[in-house]
Amino acid sequence: MSAEAAEAAGRNRVAEHVAALPADALPAYLYDLPALREHAAAVRAALPAGVELHYAVKANPDTALLTALRPFVDGYEVSSGGEWAHVRTVLPTAPLAFGGPGKTPAEVAEVAAAGVHRWHVESVQELYRLAATGRPADVLLRANPGLAAGRLATAALAMGGGPSPFGMDPDDIGECLRLLRRPGFDRLRLRGIHAHLASGLDAEDQLATAEAVVAWATGLGAAEVNIGGGMAVDYADPAARFDWPAFGTGLEKLLDRHPGLRLRIEPGRSLTAYCGWYATEVLDVKRSHEEDFAVVRGGTHHLRTPATRGHAQPFSVLPVDGWAHPWPRPAAAGANVTLSGQLCTPKDVLAGRVPAPGLRAGDRVLFAMAGAYAWNISHHAFLMHPQPGFHVLDDPAVRPAARPSGGRVTAG
């Protein structure tokens, strides 16, 4: 089956499930595991043998997604003690890398005692704190060198290359290297350099940034380099996927120039965004000052991504025939409609002024690309609306997932 045919089959599978749900089961998230496995397998196949693939759990920690990814990834990158505990429970034997700024003393002590595959050290103080535990640890120093500034200017989100709370400037990297040679630090094993500098780069810019980071890190003697994730996901053009084959070819050439180098990437959004959907129902349609607004169940407290990134979340309309009420059915009068949620803020917009002619109250809307930085990054408690349902679509059966507890998805 071609990629296009597989994608169409996935859309149909999700749409059929949404159409069968009762209205009070909406809003709902739906995760298409066959689509996720197919995409993850293609990413894995595009990467050369010398590249390790870790999944950045922050993108979506859903239990079903973590489990489905396990055959295709070498491990998982976690960025808090909570993520570490969650993944360790779901996948007890999976290799974990612990990153993120602001690790608390309790997190450092607990995770160091249990052990992780790699520890991404964010500051000189964190290195001191880790050494003070007396526990052995394999360490990557997270660096923020002034590299690839021109490339990073095109990034959707710059994490480094300039002033940043993430990682360390070269002088602090040098201080860490000196500390690691001192007594008291001998249980910390330096493995290399971590440098995730930007998110939202295409394959060409990702490669250029990777080349600059590897040249800088190997100049310090690093035998292992983690270049992070941040592969571009285009919400305005869902068909424009990151060019994984070109990226893999470029990484293979990079490894050829650095024999013996161990290279790791940690994508999140670009692995899971396409397998997730957010389905809801149009509650009302009204016209205000010559513009149409469709108010849907839910909103940005469930799916915050479009508000934070300033885009219209891609969607399709699932028309619902029949109107059970005695009053006229509200419908959009114009060609363009703003799809807003239930929150008491004008920022609660999922898609602004987008083509949706004839959209009616009672129709259903299926938002695509909701598999990353969606539910888990949203402000769930605002206005105290009900949480969405969660459904995992898999072969041969479709099974509903448990509702989240305490803001953490526990499906699976």
FIRO-316591 format. One record per residue (C-alpha): x, y, z; residue in one letter; residue number from 1. Coordinates in pm, whole numbers, always signed. Each point is the difference from the previous one (the first is absolute). Layout:
N
[atom [X Y Z] 'A' NUM]
...
***
This chain:
412
[atom [+0 +0 +0] 'M' 1]
[atom [+135 +345 -93] 'S' 2]
[atom [+50 +269 +264] 'A' 3]
[atom [-291 +197 -147] 'E' 4]
[atom [-230 -302 +6] 'A' 5]
[atom [+101 -84 +357] 'A' 6]
[atom [-68 +357 +110] 'E' 7]
[atom [-343 -4 -165] 'A' 8]
[atom [-81 -331 +167] 'A' 9]
[atom [+96 +147 +335] 'G' 10]
[atom [-224 +304 -52] 'R' 11]
[atom [-289 -226 -91] 'N' 12]
[atom [+61 -222 +303] 'R' 13]
[atom [-4 +301 +232] 'V' 14]
[atom [-299 +169 -169] 'A' 15]
[atom [-209 -315 +21] 'E' 16]
[atom [+73 -35 +369] 'H' 17]
[atom [-85 +366 +68] 'V' 18]
[atom [-326 -25 -196] 'A' 19]
[atom [-108 -289 +221] 'A' 20]
[atom [+60 +182 +330] 'L' 21]
[atom [-295 +150 +188] 'P' 22]
[atom [+12 +378 +34] 'A' 23]
[atom [+69 -14 +373] 'D' 24]
[atom [+317 -204 -74] 'A' 25]
[atom [+150 +307 -164] 'L' 26]
[atom [+249 +162 +3] 'P' 27]
[atom [+232 -295 -37] 'A' 28]
[atom [+359 -71 -90] 'Y' 29]
[atom [+65 -289 -234] 'L' 30]
[atom [+338 -163 -49] 'Y' 31]
[atom [+53 -209 -314] 'D' 32]
[atom [+264 -258 +93] 'L' 33]
[atom [+32 -162 -346] 'P' 34]
[atom [+81 +344 -143] 'A' 35]
[atom [+253 +64 +277] 'L' 36]
[atom [+176 -333 -51] 'R' 37]
[atom [+20 +49 -374] 'E' 38]
[atom [+146 +349 +36] 'H' 39]
[atom [+247 -105 +272] 'A' 40]
[atom [+115 -293 -213] 'A' 41]
[atom [+63 +233 -294] 'A' 42]
[atom [+201 +239 +220] 'V' 43]
[atom [+204 -286 +141] 'R' 44]
[atom [+70 -137 -349] 'A' 45]
[atom [+119 +341 -120] 'A' 46]
[atom [+267 +30 +270] 'L' 47]
[atom [+346 -155 -40] 'P' 48]
[atom [+115 -269 +238] 'A' 49]
[atom [+225 +241 +190] 'G' 50]
[atom [-288 +220 +117] 'V' 51]
[atom [-199 -74 +316] 'E' 52]
[atom [-364 +107 +12] 'L' 53]
[atom [-155 +112 +328] 'H' 54]
[atom [-358 +125 +35] 'Y' 55]
[atom [-46 +330 +186] 'A' 56]
[atom [-278 -92 +243] 'V' 57]
[atom [-99 +362 +58] 'K' 58]
[atom [-172 -2 -340] 'A' 59]
[atom [-259 -254 +119] 'N' 60]
[atom [+41 -239 +295] 'P' 61]
[atom [-308 -209 -82] 'D' 62]
[atom [+57 -358 +111] 'T' 63]
[atom [-127 -154 -323] 'A' 64]
[atom [+227 +220 -212] 'L' 65]
[atom [+307 -72 +214] 'L' 66]
[atom [-62 -373 -31] 'T' 67]
[atom [-68 +10 -373] 'A' 68]
[atom [+328 +184 -60] 'L' 69]
[atom [+216 -243 +196] 'R' 70]
[atom [+97 -229 -294] 'P' 71]
[atom [+121 +299 -201] 'F' 72]
[atom [+192 +211 +251] 'V' 73]
[atom [+319 -60 +196] 'D' 74]
[atom [-134 +177 +305] 'G' 75]
[atom [-191 +297 +139] 'Y' 76]
[atom [+101 +350 +104] 'E' 77]
[atom [-175 +121 +316] 'V' 78]
[atom [+11 +353 +139] 'S' 79]
[atom [-132 -29 +355] 'S' 80]
[atom [-21 -240 +287] 'G' 81]
[atom [-366 -50 -84] 'G' 82]
[atom [+75 -102 -358] 'E' 83]
[atom [+280 -225 +120] 'W' 84]
[atom [-229 -179 +247] 'A' 85]
[atom [-278 -31 -259] 'H' 86]
[atom [+216 -155 -273] 'V' 87]
[atom [+182 -221 +249] 'R' 88]
[atom [-338 -140 +107] 'T' 89]
[atom [-127 -50 -355] 'V' 90]
[atom [+325 -135 -147] 'L' 91]
[atom [+221 -114 +290] 'P' 92]
[atom [+291 -117 -214] 'T' 93]
[atom [+9 +279 -260] 'A' 94]
[atom [+315 +216 -1] 'P' 95]
[atom [-74 +352 +126] 'L' 96]
[atom [+188 +329 -36] 'A' 97]
[atom [-77 +265 +263] 'F' 98]
[atom [+11 +360 -117] 'G' 99]
[atom [-167 +333 +62] 'G' 100]
[atom [+99 +310 +196] 'P' 101]
[atom [-82 +55 +366] 'G' 102]
[atom [+29 -356 +128] 'K' 103]
[atom [-93 +10 +368] 'T' 104]
[atom [+227 -145 +271] 'P' 105]
[atom [-260 -272 +63] 'A' 106]
[atom [-13 -91 -370] 'E' 107]
[atom [+378 -13 -24] 'V' 108]
[atom [+25 -227 +304] 'A' 109]
[atom [-281 -234 -104] 'E' 110]
[atom [+95 -37 -366] 'V' 111]
[atom [+370 -33 +80] 'A' 112]
[atom [-77 -278 +247] 'A' 113]
[atom [-208 -189 -257] 'A' 114]
[atom [+229 +70 -294] 'G' 115]
[atom [-68 +115 -354] 'V' 116]
[atom [+164 -73 -333] 'H' 117]
[atom [+129 +356 -37] 'R' 118]
[atom [-9 +313 +215] 'W' 119]
[atom [-16 +334 -184] 'H' 120]
[atom [+172 +248 +232] 'V' 121]
[atom [-135 +354 -41] 'E' 122]
[atom [+231 +204 +226] 'S' 123]
[atom [+313 -1 +211] 'V' 124]
[atom [-211 -16 +317] 'Q' 125]
[atom [-189 -301 -133] 'E' 126]
[atom [+332 -178 -51] 'L' 127]
[atom [+94 +75 +362] 'Y' 128]
[atom [-339 -121 +120] 'R' 129]
[atom [+24 -320 -202] 'L' 130]
[atom [+351 -72 +127] 'A' 131]
[atom [-118 +59 +358] 'A' 132]
[atom [-238 -296 -26] 'T' 133]
[atom [+299 -231 -18] 'G' 134]
[atom [-178 -201 -267] 'R' 135]
[atom [+156 -101 -332] 'P' 136]
[atom [-145 +173 -306] 'A' 137]
[atom [+71 +22 -371] 'D' 138]
[atom [+3 +369 -82] 'V' 139]
[atom [-53 +215 -306] 'L' 140]
[atom [+68 +370 +49] 'L' 141]
[atom [-277 +208 -159] 'R' 142]
[atom [+169 +278 -192] 'A' 143]
[atom [-122 +330 -143] 'N' 144]
[atom [+280 +100 -236] 'P' 145]
[atom [-40 +300 -228] 'G' 146]
[atom [-41 -209 -313] 'L' 147]
[atom [-214 +3 -312] 'A' 148]
[atom [-162 +333 +86] 'A' 149]
[atom [-121 +54 -357] 'G' 150]
[atom [-164 -342 -9] 'R' 151]
[atom [-161 +48 +340] 'L' 152]
[atom [-159 +326 -113] 'A' 153]
[atom [-249 -205 -204] 'T' 154]
[atom [-95 -223 +294] 'A' 155]
[atom [-351 -2 +141] 'A' 156]
[atom [+154 -11 +348] 'L' 157]
[atom [+364 +78 +80] 'A' 158]
[atom [+136 -190 +300] 'M' 159]
[atom [+361 +113 -34] 'G' 160]
[atom [+251 +185 -212] 'G' 161]
[atom [-51 +309 +219] 'G' 162]
[atom [-111 +92 +353] 'P' 163]
[atom [-204 -291 +133] 'S' 164]
[atom [-89 -183 +324] 'P' 165]
[atom [+86 -326 -176] 'F' 166]
[atom [+348 -150 +15] 'G' 167]
[atom [+334 +163 +65] 'M' 168]
[atom [+221 +249 -177] 'D' 169]
[atom [+343 -129 -109] 'P' 170]
[atom [+172 +147 +309] 'D' 171]
[atom [-228 -201 +231] 'D' 172]
[atom [+56 -311 -211] 'I' 173]
[atom [+370 +54 +58] 'G' 174]
[atom [-58 +33 +375] 'E' 175]
[atom [-194 -329 +0] 'C' 176]
[atom [+280 -173 -187] 'L' 177]
[atom [+246 +120 +267] 'R' 178]
[atom [-229 -113 +282] 'L' 179]
[atom [-36 -345 -150] 'L' 180]
[atom [+375 -48 +42] 'R' 181]
[atom [-15 +82 +371] 'R' 182]
[atom [-42 -241 +296] 'P' 183]
[atom [-364 -25 +99] 'G' 184]
[atom [-116 -7 -360] 'F' 185]
[atom [+161 -330 -91] 'D' 186]
[atom [-332 -192 +4] 'R' 187]
[atom [-132 +219 -281] 'L' 188]
[atom [+97 -136 -339] 'R' 189]
[atom [+16 +263 -274] 'L' 190]
[atom [-149 -140 -320] 'R' 191]
[atom [-29 +308 -217] 'G' 192]
[atom [-197 +312 -89] 'I' 193]
[atom [-372 +72 -33] 'H' 194]
[atom [-108 +302 -207] 'A' 195]
[atom [-365 +43 -92] 'H' 196]
[atom [+0 +353 -145] 'L' 197]
[atom [-330 +42 -183] 'A' 198]
[atom [-339 -143 -91] 'S' 199]
[atom [-179 +26 -333] 'G' 200]
[atom [+295 -39 -237] 'L' 201]
[atom [-31 -174 -335] 'D' 202]
[atom [+239 -279 -99] 'A' 203]
[atom [+255 +233 -163] 'E' 204]
[atom [+22 +232 +298] 'D' 205]
[atom [+0 -289 +244] 'Q' 206]
[atom [+298 -151 -179] 'L' 207]
[atom [+189 +329 -8] 'A' 208]
[atom [-59 +46 +372] 'T' 209]
[atom [+100 -361 +72] 'A' 210]
[atom [+322 +42 -196] 'E' 211]
[atom [+90 +315 +194] 'A' 212]
[atom [-76 -162 +335] 'V' 213]
[atom [+196 -316 -82] 'V' 214]
[atom [+302 +199 -119] 'A' 215]
[atom [-3 +204 +322] 'W' 216]
[atom [-59 -298 +231] 'A' 217]
[atom [+260 -226 -158] 'T' 218]
[atom [+244 +288 +30] 'G' 219]
[atom [-40 -45 +377] 'L' 220]
[atom [+69 -371 -38] 'G' 221]
[atom [-364 -116 +25] 'A' 222]
[atom [-55 -356 -124] 'A' 223]
[atom [-379 +31 +36] 'E' 224]
[atom [-219 +287 -116] 'V' 225]
[atom [-372 +44 +53] 'N' 226]
[atom [-144 +258 -242] 'I' 227]
[atom [-351 -7 +148] 'G' 228]
[atom [-320 +17 -202] 'G' 229]
[atom [-205 +284 -142] 'G' 230]
[atom [-75 -144 -345] 'M' 231]
[atom [-250 +230 -171] 'A' 232]
[atom [-374 -72 +6] 'V' 233]
[atom [-202 +226 -230] 'D' 234]
[atom [-353 +52 +131] 'Y' 235]
[atom [-85 +223 -296] 'A' 236]
[atom [+87 -281 -243] 'D' 237]
[atom [-44 -342 +164] 'P' 238]
[atom [+120 -175 -317] 'A' 239]
[atom [+339 +176 +20] 'A' 240]
[atom [+183 -250 +218] 'R' 241]
[atom [+356 +22 +128] 'F' 242]
[atom [+232 -165 -253] 'D' 243]
[atom [+125 -290 +209] 'W' 244]
[atom [+177 -182 -290] 'P' 245]
[atom [+203 +312 -86] 'A' 246]
[atom [+76 +59 +366] 'F' 247]
[atom [+113 -360 +45] 'G' 248]
[atom [+225 +21 -305] 'T' 249]
[atom [+156 +318 +134] 'G' 250]
[atom [+61 -154 +342] 'L' 251]
[atom [+165 -300 -165] 'E' 252]
[atom [+243 +232 -180] 'K' 253]
[atom [+62 +183 +328] 'L' 254]
[atom [+86 -326 +173] 'L' 255]
[atom [+232 -95 -287] 'D' 256]
[atom [+197 +319 +72] 'R' 257]
[atom [+20 -86 +372] 'H' 258]
[atom [+83 -371 +31] 'P' 259]
[atom [-93 -146 +339] 'G' 260]
[atom [-240 +282 +87] 'L' 261]
[atom [-320 -96 +183] 'R' 262]
[atom [-289 +220 -110] 'L' 263]
[atom [-347 +30 +156] 'R' 264]
[atom [-318 +186 -93] 'I' 265]
[atom [-305 +61 +222] 'E' 266]
[atom [-306 +93 -207] 'P' 267]
[atom [-339 +33 +164] 'G' 268]
[atom [-258 +200 -196] 'R' 269]
[atom [+115 -134 -337] 'S' 270]
[atom [-58 -360 +114] 'L' 271]
[atom [-346 +22 +156] 'T' 272]
[atom [-175 +315 -130] 'A' 273]
[atom [-152 -173 -301] 'Y' 274]
[atom [-156 -293 +187] 'C' 275]
[atom [-220 +210 +230] 'G' 276]
[atom [-342 +157 -58] 'W' 277]
[atom [-226 +224 +207] 'Y' 278]
[atom [-369 -46 -77] 'A' 279]
[atom [-278 +229 +115] 'T' 280]
[atom [-347 +130 -79] 'E' 281]
[atom [-119 +343 -109] 'V' 282]
[atom [-225 +134 +276] 'L' 283]
[atom [-99 +328 -163] 'D' 284]
[atom [+62 +212 -308] 'V' 285]
[atom [-51 +375 +7] 'K' 286]
[atom [+86 +303 -206] 'R' 287]
[atom [+169 +303 +155] 'S' 288]
[atom [+90 +314 -195] 'H' 289]
[atom [-8 -185 -330] 'E' 290]
[atom [+209 -294 +125] 'E' 291]
[atom [-113 -355 +79] 'D' 292]
[atom [+96 -175 +323] 'F' 293]
[atom [-51 -368 +79] 'A' 294]
[atom [+18 -79 +370] 'V' 295]
[atom [+108 -358 +62] 'V' 296]
[atom [+4 -226 +303] 'R' 297]
[atom [+341 +25 +163] 'G' 298]
[atom [+263 +239 -130] 'G' 299]
[atom [+357 +104 +75] 'T' 300]
[atom [-21 -135 +358] 'H' 301]
[atom [+6 -339 -175] 'H' 302]
[atom [+206 +92 -308] 'L' 303]
[atom [+225 +296 +75] 'R' 304]
[atom [+233 -42 -296] 'T' 305]
[atom [-166 +240 -249] 'P' 306]
[atom [-20 +279 +259] 'A' 307]
[atom [+365 -31 +101] 'T' 308]
[atom [+135 -34 -352] 'R' 309]
[atom [-241 +244 -164] 'G' 310]
[atom [-129 -234 -270] 'H' 311]
[atom [-333 -143 -111] 'A' 312]
[atom [-16 -365 +100] 'Q' 313]
[atom [-72 -204 -316] 'P' 314]
[atom [-343 -161 +8] 'F' 315]
[atom [-276 -166 -197] 'S' 316]
[atom [-375 +28 +50] 'V' 317]
[atom [-212 -309 +56] 'L' 318]
[atom [-353 +110 -92] 'P' 319]
[atom [-279 -129 +222] 'V' 320]
[atom [-339 -24 -168] 'D' 321]
[atom [-314 +65 +193] 'G' 322]
[atom [-89 +268 +254] 'W' 323]
[atom [-204 -108 +301] 'A' 324]
[atom [-99 +344 +127] 'H' 325]
[atom [-310 +205 -87] 'P' 326]
[atom [+201 +320 -62] 'W' 327]
[atom [+201 +80 -316] 'P' 328]
[atom [+338 -167 -33] 'R' 329]
[atom [+279 +262 +18] 'P' 330]
[atom [+239 -9 -298] 'A' 331]
[atom [+287 +207 -136] 'A' 332]
[atom [-110 +260 -252] 'A' 333]
[atom [+342 +70 -150] 'G' 334]
[atom [+284 -207 -140] 'A' 335]
[atom [+238 +49 +293] 'N' 336]
[atom [-62 -86 +364] 'V' 337]
[atom [+193 +40 +326] 'T' 338]
[atom [-15 -316 +211] 'L' 339]
[atom [+15 +102 +364] 'S' 340]
[atom [-41 -191 +326] 'G' 341]
[atom [-200 +39 +318] 'Q' 342]
[atom [+247 +212 +196] 'L' 343]
[atom [-66 +360 +105] 'C' 344]
[atom [+294 +141 -193] 'T' 345]
[atom [+39 +114 -363] 'P' 346]
[atom [+319 -206 -12] 'K' 347]
[atom [-200 -322 +7] 'D' 348]
[atom [+26 -52 -376] 'V' 349]
[atom [+79 -333 -165] 'L' 350]
[atom [-16 +131 -357] 'A' 351]
[atom [-59 +361 -98] 'G' 352]
[atom [-180 +115 -317] 'R' 353]
[atom [+38 -329 -181] 'V' 354]
[atom [-207 -141 -288] 'P' 355]
[atom [-301 -186 +141] 'A' 356]
[atom [-300 +106 -211] 'P' 357]
[atom [-335 -116 +132] 'G' 358]
[atom [+137 -125 +334] 'L' 359]
[atom [-296 -68 +228] 'R' 360]
[atom [-72 -52 +367] 'A' 361]
[atom [+4 -374 +60] 'G' 362]
[atom [+266 -75 -260] 'D' 363]
[atom [+319 -163 +123] 'R' 364]
[atom [+352 +128 -51] 'V' 365]
[atom [+307 -221 -14] 'L' 366]
[atom [+324 +186 +71] 'F' 367]
[atom [+308 -173 -139] 'A' 368]
[atom [+364 +6 +117] 'M' 369]
[atom [-102 -13 +365] 'A' 370]
[atom [+239 -274 +109] 'G' 371]
[atom [+265 +227 +153] 'A' 372]
[atom [+4 +299 +234] 'Y' 373]
[atom [-378 -10 +12] 'A' 374]
[atom [-183 -131 +308] 'W' 375]
[atom [+313 -25 +216] 'N' 376]
[atom [+102 +364 -57] 'I' 377]
[atom [-347 +151 +49] 'S' 378]
[atom [-145 +194 +296] 'H' 379]
[atom [-256 -261 +101] 'H' 380]
[atom [-150 +162 +309] 'A' 381]
[atom [-105 +337 -145] 'F' 382]
[atom [-383 +25 +30] 'L' 383]
[atom [-7 -359 +127] 'M' 384]
[atom [-158 -153 -308] 'H' 385]
[atom [-4 -383 -25] 'P' 386]
[atom [+312 -169 -126] 'Q' 387]
[atom [-11 -156 -347] 'P' 388]
[atom [-34 -369 -60] 'G' 389]
[atom [+295 -200 -131] 'F' 390]
[atom [-23 -279 -258] 'H' 391]
[atom [+276 -222 -133] 'V' 392]
[atom [-61 -136 -348] 'L' 393]
[atom [+187 -318 -71] 'D' 394]
[atom [-34 -313 -209] 'D' 395]
[atom [-208 -209 +14] 'P' 396]
[atom [-220 +176 +260] 'A' 397]
[atom [-66 +353 +117] 'V' 398]
[atom [+21 +41 +374] 'R' 399]
[atom [-72 +309 +212] 'P' 400]
[atom [+279 +122 +226] 'A' 401]
[atom [-32 +100 +362] 'A' 402]
[atom [-49 +366 +79] 'R' 403]
[atom [+312 +181 +122] 'P' 404]
[atom [+70 +31 +369] 'S' 405]
[atom [+166 +308 +142] 'G' 406]
[atom [+79 +140 -344] 'G' 407]
[atom [+198 -304 -109] 'R' 408]
[atom [-129 -223 -275] 'V' 409]
[atom [-33 -355 +130] 'T' 410]
[atom [-148 -174 -302] 'A' 411]
[atom [+104 -339 -116] 'G' 412]
***
